[in-house]
Amino acid sequence: MSTKEISENAIIAQEYKNLLRNTYLSLSPADIKLIRLAFETAVDAHKEQRRKSGEPYILHPIAVAQIVADQIGLGATSIAAALLHDVVEDTSLTLEDIELMFGKSVAKIVDGLTKISKLSKDKRVSVQAENFKKMLLTMNDDVRVILIKIGDRLHNMMTLEFMPEEKQVRIASETLYIYAPLAHRIGMYNIKTQLEDLAFKYTEPDVYDAIEQKIKESEEEQLDYINSFSEQLQNHLAKERVKFITEGRFKSIFSIRRKMQLKNKRFDEVFDRFAVRIIYKSTPKQEKFLAWKIYSIITDHFQPNPTRLRDWISSPKSTGYEALHITVVGPGSKWVEVQIRSERMHEIAEKGYAAHFKYKHGDQNEGGMELWLNRLREVLESQDTDAVDFVKEFKLNLYASEIFVFTPKGDLKSLPKGATPVDFAFSIHSEVGRKTRGARVNGKIVPLNFELNSGDQVEIITSETAKPTSSWLDYVITSKARSAIRTALRTEEREIADEGKELLRRKLRQMKFKFNDRIINAMVSYFKLKTSLDLYYRIGIGTIDNKMLKKFAAEENSRFWQLFKRRPSDKTKQNDVNGGPISSFYDMLVFGKNQETLDYTLSPCCNPIAGDEVFGFVSINDGIKVHKNECPNAISLHSNYGYRIVSAKWVDSSKGFFTGSIRLSGIDRLGLVNEVTNLISNAHNVDITQIHFDTENGTFTGEIKLHVRHASTLYVLINKLEKVTGIDKVVRD
């Protein structure tokens, strides 16, 4: 054995001892035996392998196992699985060998980790999204798979310097795009912060270095400040005989950068760059009392900011996080955030769900994340969800801050910040969501796009005749609501198409045509549609009316138009009377929740065409540039410049899903506004998105913004409004 091999073996042995050091007291003899066998198996399996850095490969699984044990707080089964997580993919050992040696639990976790590793490393966002969805599916059986995978990603990020630059940027962007939000949602805030800073270092190295340098320049001064403030806190708390420790922490580089962007501030204008934690000893019964006692002592001596109190003890986050956060004026009139946690709360804050469920279910139940996994399963139930949409919505729900609202009976519901009454309705039950007609918040009727706030009491008004509309998709933010609304809209479209089909059958009979595949395909081609169901749907909603059908019949009878008609594509020919799902002829690009038409250019890097899934990017010099969701630059743009991304989609103007605006004027009278709103509300497929009326000296002017299915509906509505007593003029903007 060479000197180098002896030296490397000594390093491996030392790393193994470090792995056991912090967990030894909590491990049983059987646990230690299991981990030892996993270690020896992994050492032997990886003995010929080396990492890009040149070091023995076995050091990687040992490091991942240490993260799993120390930072995530998992037990022997997970530590063993972490040591073995690459052996099936990279060595001659099989899954059957693992199950025979270590049992079903370890084998199941290793199998899940192996499946994730085999996913394509393609950098296109659509592929990454599909992989992410598959990765989440592996959580359904054992959530430890994802926890260990996050530990694996953390160590890979720590050693990313040895990778080629192109791989560094791709892996770092993927980490910001998927893994950091996932760690955040699981409550692993410590790991989330590390992932963000490590990824930021490679996605924007110049900005990272500049902020890091400024932190170093002010580090000594800020440490002195934290120590001085902490010393004052200790003196005040010690007098009340509270057993505690304090620790100061700096805000992460990534979070400083994000605050600079959101608030449009320079580095020296970000004042709350540090926080102080008070971690106190307590029995479970005394925890809440002591937290508020400490709060009272602090606010007796330091002026608090009442708008910055965060009480996550009375209403813990869904991750299990509990603490009191207050911001006070410290020495020198500087704002300082103080976090008050018991030792139990602190462990949950550092290790997330694993610690939360250890306290709730006991040490043996590592997989007890029932609530969160149930929510995940609801999202994954919709198998036909586009993967990119899935990731966008899921990321939103991963990263979103929480609000807490009450049902009329006083039950507490947790929702993402920005949620609306429709999100609330679907969180209660899918049937309640589908039958939503209106909502009361704190006793007052509010529009369905009203943004809920913590503490609101929400009552949903339902009706058997109510049903979801496409406008709901513009303001709901929870994945469950979006999925249910889309399903309902697809069902409604198919029902309308069925009605249109029967209507077309009667119309063709009147025009002396047979209802057969040839004539249907001829009509699909004539009206420039894609499928027969497109045709039936447009007849059902009236976009294709009698006048247009008669024109088609005249040209068909003369057969002259056939010489010039567009030949149906192979795809169109294959769609017979019972064709596939409703598709659309996309010809208009709209942006944002209000579906505005704005100036844009199509990006040459991915050359999007009408109908592609796209997003808008607000460039500095060229206005809005439109990229495909699967553009090679999509991950980088979403990761680094999320604040400049605007939603965009192609719409079918023949379907006519658009926002219209009408202006009214005339002589004011009692009940006029109520009559106008009732008339609009009773109209088919019309939603009021905004309404404003002004009165002066007996006259009125009003503006109403509407979401309508097609232009003909708007003109019919205008004709009806013009007949209302008192209305003199109605014009479309």
Buried (B, 14 or more C-beta within 10 A) or exposed (E): EEEEEEEBEEBBEEBBEEBBEEBEEEBEEEBBEBBBBBBEBBBEBBEEEEBEEEBBBBBBBBBBBBBBBBBBBBBBBBBBBBBBBBBBBBBEBEBEBBBEBBEEBBBBBBBBBBBBBEBEEBBBBBBBBBBBBBBBBBBEBBBBBBBBBBBBBBBBBEBBEEBEEEBBBBBBBBBBBBBBBBBBBBBBBBBBBBBBBBBBBBBBBEBBEBBBEBBEEBEEEBEEBBEEBBEBBBEBBEEEEBEBEBEBEBBBBBBBBBBBEEEEEEBEEBEBBBBBBBBBEBEEEEBBEBBBBBBEBBBEEBEBEEEEEBBBBEBBBBBBBBBBBBBBEBEEEBBBBBBBBBBBBBBBBBBBBBBBBBBEBEEEEBBBBEEBBEBBEBBBEBEEBBBBBBBBBBBBBBBBEBBBBBBEEEEEBBBBBBBBBBBBBBBBEBEBBBBBBBBBBEEEEBBBBBBBEBEBBBBBBBEEEEBBBBBBBBBBBBBBBBBBBBBBBEEBBBEBBBBBBEBBEEBBEEBEBEBEBEBBBBBBBBBEBBBBBBBBBBBBBBBBEEEBBEEBBEBBEEEEBEEEBEEBEEEBEEBEBEBEEBBBBBEBBBBEBEBEEEEBEBBEEBEBEBBBBBBBBEEEEEEBBBBBBBBBBBBBBBBBBBEBBBBBBBBBBBBBBBBBBBEBBBEBBEEBBEBBBEBBEEBEBBBBBBBEBEEEEEEBBBBBBBBBBBBBBBEBBBEBBEEBEBBEEBEEE
